[in-house]
């Protein structure tokens, strides 16, 4: 390998193994969405505090919005060669400064989600030990064991993680579908009905809260682009994986929430969810499938959380790796393991940060579910929606700006304006993008996501559980983005060559 000059930026992701196809990437991002945890935890919460039996429509609507988002996201994918996912897309459309602000926000967002789900992983594992062994184990012990295993897998080649996630994901989707189909085949509590799919059902109750929680269920679908440097054919693999992930998540959640309502009975579902949200899913499994299914749900709930944290770990480490490769962060983060061909240094830093934060929460004595999972998960959801909204806007700005940009610009203009795409920068012509893909779909997605963002901010106290907690985490999200902007401005002033080379 030729030695790279000190004044040249590192080639982004050039040394990682390209072993991932569409199925492996879909496994990883759907695993982060965690179907079983949504079935067992989020859907009962939506039934009890959202718009009740209108919950299936919440997932359909969010699925459609994110499908529209994916249209523009996919159209832009061939022009974004960096595996920085959100920040790369936002930077391409809104400039490097905003892009680095988004990078900081993305790292903080996924780290918050990792901490949240790691705590719930520990609590769920502790419950399993209590159920099957009769022993009381503090939640932080299984959480620490889980993080150690995740750190090991994250340090090694991503294909190993994909295989593990594939097995775990198939298992958890299988048990969810078994319970769903058992409810449907046995006619539920009062017979099958389409009432949960009606407009009246959707508009009843707290619709905004329902939509807000539904977005939480899709967390991770957009992370397909993070694995660009390890995809076999990224220009095709990433869009296909994103479309499949969104469609699969929407269908599973909408069908499962409808089945749960049918199993409880339309007239009793909301009250049952409010009375016992934690035992709802396992209770239905025992009622319609058998006691064994109840136990399987408990065990697979642990593996579902494990799969979710593992994917989040891979996402954060690849954000750090990408920024390290571009010298926006220390170069050591962009190093590739000589044997495993993995972003090993970035993976170690990710493990260390999450472990320290989780240990601090345990020492303080916070409840792993109500406080750590509720607070950190809510904040992570807000950060994700902000990133989705900015990315939709970036797609519109990018393609509309490209359509107005003259075919050729002089050297002086080239120095002051970034090229429309990597292809243009390298002398290749950018492929044509339709008005639908470049403007209409992402504009609709931006409007919808901006509305959802307003709903989430307005209901953030409900999501977090307290006013002071909401204010603290709103400040964390805001400071992450503003801090990223400050980081970008400092980089532009002190290291302009690095700033200009970021793509």
Buried (B, 14 or more C-beta within 10 A) or exposed (E): EEEEEEEEBBEBBEBBBBBBBBEBBBBBBBBBBBBBBBBBBBBBBBBBBBBBBBBBBBBBBBBBBBBBBBBBBBBBBBBBBBBBBBBBBBBBBBBBBBBBBBBBBBBBBBBBBBBBBBBBBBBBBBBBBEEEEEEEBEBBBBBBEBBEBBBEBBBBBBBBBBBBBBEBBEBBBEBBBBBBBBBBEEEBBEEEBEBBBBEEBBEBBBBBBBBBBBBBBBBBBBBBBBBBBBBBEBBBBBBBBBBBBBBBBBEBBBBBBBBBBBBBBBEEBBBBBBEEBEBBBBBBBBBBBEEEBBBBBBBBBBBBBBBBBBBBBBBBBBBBBBBBBBBBBEEEBBBBBEEBBBBBBBBBBBBEBBBEBBBEBBEEEBBBBEBBBBBBBBBBBBBBBBBBBBBBBBBBBBBBEBEEBEEEEEEEEEEEEBBBBBBBBEEEEBEEBEEEBBBBBBBBBBBBBBBBBEBBBEBBBBBBEEEEBBEEBBEBBEBBBEBBBBBBBEBBEEEEEBBBBBB
